[in-house]
């Protein structure tokens, strides 16, 4: 069994339940704007938003373009004209309030914090991710948090991981494992950077880009077996 020294974790849908936070935030946003959020519209938005983040990860659009235009573009499909930047600001304030933990996340990180060097590597908005991590109780358990907004690059870009590696003392990629839910951002990015990868895939989605992660798990607790620790 391989011994790791560094564990790099994604945040959303890895440690924090972004789907729960997103659902809450969308409900509050649509209520504020006096818009009806049906299950069909919510499902469509999730798909639309995921495609935008995929484009961001592929370097096709900027983070600012994604954030400041997504609501205006999306709601235009329903004949609604809105101020996209204003809606994004409101939505961001709701997101910051959401720190729903994935099952077993706090216990896992608490147990591993004194045995491994733990780091966060996430795409997103720094202020939002910082507050959510702090409110969840996870933040002090990590040695450092790396957010794409601060680095100037995003996963899966090589430059993002170069930035991270340069700021971890005596870092060695072959002693590191990256854990996340995104095949492109986390698995492809981590593999390209020379690390082993662990794909959290609770819904058993297919590896449609043929990344072939080092490990694939359904639940965070399965990580204990990978790193040779006993689950309590």
C-alpha positions in Angstrom: 0.0 0.0 0.0 1.4 3.4 -1.0 2.2 5.8 1.7 1.1 9.4 1.1 2.4 12.5 2.9 0.2 15.1 1.2 -3.6 15.0 0.7 -5.1 17.7 -1.5 -8.9 18.0 -1.3 -11.4 19.7 -3.5 -14.3 21.4 -1.7 -17.6 21.3 -3.5 -19.3 17.9 -3.6 -16.2 16.5 -2.0 -16.1 18.0 1.5 -19.0 20.4 1.3 -22.4 19.4 -0.2 -22.6 22.0 -2.9 -25.8 20.6 -4.3 -27.6 21.3 -1.0 -26.1 24.8 -0.8 -26.9 25.5 -4.4 -30.6 24.4 -3.9 -31.0 26.7 -0.9 -29.3 29.6 -2.6 -31.4 29.3 -5.8 -34.6 29.2 -3.8 -33.7 32.4 -1.9 -32.5 34.1 -5.0 -35.7 33.4 -7.0 -37.8 34.4 -4.0 -36.0 37.7 -3.8 -36.5 38.3 -7.6 -40.1 37.2 -7.4 -39.5 34.4 -9.9 -40.9 30.9 -9.8 -38.3 28.2 -9.4 -39.9 24.9 -10.5 -38.0 21.5 -10.3 -37.7 21.6 -14.1 -36.1 25.1 -14.1 -33.8 24.1 -11.2 -32.6 21.0 -13.1 -32.1 23.0 -16.3 -30.1 25.6 -14.3 -27.8 23.0 -12.8 -27.0 21.6 -16.2 -26.5 25.0 -17.7 -24.2 26.1 -14.8 -22.2 22.9 -15.0 -21.5 23.5 -18.6 -20.3 27.0 -17.9 -17.9 25.7 -15.2 -16.7 23.1 -17.6 -15.9 25.8 -20.2 -14.1 27.8 -17.4 -12.0 24.7 -16.6 -11.2 24.3 -20.2 -10.1 27.9 -20.4 -12.8 28.9 -22.9 -14.4 31.6 -20.7 -13.1 33.7 -17.8 -14.4 33.4 -14.2 -15.9 37.0 -14.4 -17.7 36.2 -17.6 -19.2 33.0 -16.0 -20.3 34.7 -12.8 -21.6 38.0 -14.1 -23.5 36.7 -17.2 -24.9 33.3 -16.2 -28.2 34.5 -14.7 -28.9 37.0 -17.4 -28.2 34.4 -20.1 -30.1 31.6 -18.4 -33.2 33.7 -17.6 -33.3 35.1 -21.1 -34.4 31.6 -22.2 -37.5 32.2 -20.2 -38.2 35.7 -21.5 -36.8 37.4 -18.4 -34.5 40.4 -18.6 -32.4 40.8 -15.4 -29.2 42.5 -14.2 -26.9 39.5 -14.2 -24.2 41.1 -12.1 -26.7 42.2 -9.5 -28.2 38.7 -9.3 -24.8 37.2 -9.0 -23.9 39.4 -6.0 -27.2 38.4 -4.3 -26.6 34.7 -5.1 -23.1 34.9 -3.8 -24.3 36.2 -0.5 -26.7 33.2 -0.2 -24.0 30.8 -1.2 -21.7 32.1 1.5 -24.2 31.1 4.1 -24.2 27.5 3.0 -21.8 25.1 4.6 -23.6 21.8 4.4 -21.0 19.1 5.1 -20.7 15.9 3.1 -21.4 12.8 5.2 -18.3 11.9 7.2 -16.3 14.9 6.0 -15.6 16.7 9.3 -14.7 13.4 11.1 -12.4 12.3 8.3 -10.5 15.6 8.1 -10.3 15.8 11.9 -8.7 12.4 12.1 -6.3 12.9 9.2 -5.1 16.4 10.2 -2.4 15.2 12.6 -1.2 12.4 10.3 -1.0 14.1 6.9 -0.3 17.5 5.4 -3.8 18.5 4.3 -4.5 21.2 1.7 -7.5 22.5 -0.2 -7.3 23.0 -3.9 -10.5 24.5 -5.4 -11.9 26.5 -8.3 -14.2 29.3 -7.1 -14.5 32.6 -5.4 -12.1 33.2 -2.5 -14.4 35.0 -0.2 -17.2 32.5 -0.6 -15.0 29.4 -0.2 -13.2 30.9 2.8 -16.4 31.6 4.7 -18.0 28.3 3.9 -14.8 26.4 5.1 -14.7 28.5 8.3 -18.4 28.1 9.1 -18.2 24.3 8.5 -15.3 24.0 11.0 -12.9 22.6 8.3 -10.7 25.6 7.7 -8.3 25.3 10.7 -7.6 21.6 9.9 -5.9 22.5 6.7 -2.3 23.8 6.3 -3.3 26.1 3.4 -6.2 26.8 1.2 -5.6 27.4 -2.5 -8.4 29.0 -4.5 -8.2 29.6 -8.3 -9.2 33.2 -7.9 -6.1 33.9 -5.8 -3.7 31.9 -8.0 -4.7 33.5 -11.3 -5.1 30.0 -12.7 -7.7 27.2 -12.4 -7.7 23.5 -12.2 -6.9 21.5 -14.3 -4.3 24.0 -15.6 -0.6 23.0 -15.0 0.0 26.6 -13.8 -2.5 26.2 -11.0 -0.7 23.1 -9.7 2.7 24.7 -10.2 1.6 27.6 -8.0 0.4 25.2 -5.3 3.4 23.0 -5.4 5.8 26.0 -5.1 4.1 27.0 -1.8 4.1 23.6 -0.1 7.5 23.1 1.6 9.5 20.2 0.2 6.5 19.0 -1.8 6.9 15.8 -3.9 4.0 14.9 -6.3 4.7 11.2 -6.0 3.9 11.4 -2.3 0.6 13.3 -2.9 -3.0 12.2 -3.5 -5.7 14.6 -4.8 -9.3 13.8 -3.8 -12.2 15.4 -5.7 -15.4 14.9 -7.7 -14.4 16.4 -11.1 -12.9 14.2 -13.7 -11.5 17.2 -15.6 -10.5 19.6 -12.9 -9.3 17.1 -10.2 -8.5 13.8 -11.9 -7.1 15.0 -15.2 -5.4 18.0 -13.5 -3.9 15.9 -10.8 -2.7 13.2 -13.1 -1.1 15.8 -15.4 0.7 17.3 -12.4 2.2 13.9 -11.4 -0.1 12.9 -8.5 -2.2 9.9 -7.8 -5.9 10.7 -8.0 -9.0 9.6 -6.1 -12.4 10.2 -7.8 -15.4 10.6 -5.5 -18.2 9.3 -7.7 -21.3 8.5 -5.6 -23.6 8.4 -8.6 -21.4 6.0 -10.6 -21.0 8.3 -13.5 -18.9 7.0 -16.4 -15.3 8.1 -17.0 -16.3 9.8 -20.2 -13.0 11.5 -20.8 -11.0 8.4 -20.1 -8.8 9.8 -17.3 -8.6 6.5 -15.4 -8.2 7.8 -11.8 -5.9 5.9 -9.5 -8.8 5.2 -7.2 -12.6 5.6 -7.4 -14.8 5.7 -4.4 -18.5 6.2 -3.7 -18.2 7.7 -0.1 -15.5 9.6 1.7 -15.2 6.9 4.3 -13.7 4.6 1.6 -10.6 6.8 1.7 -9.5 5.2 4.9 -8.8 2.0 3.2 -6.8 3.7 0.4 -4.5 5.4 2.8 -4.3 2.5 5.3 -6.2 3.9 8.2 -9.0 2.3 10.2 -12.5 3.7 9.9 -14.1 4.3 13.3 
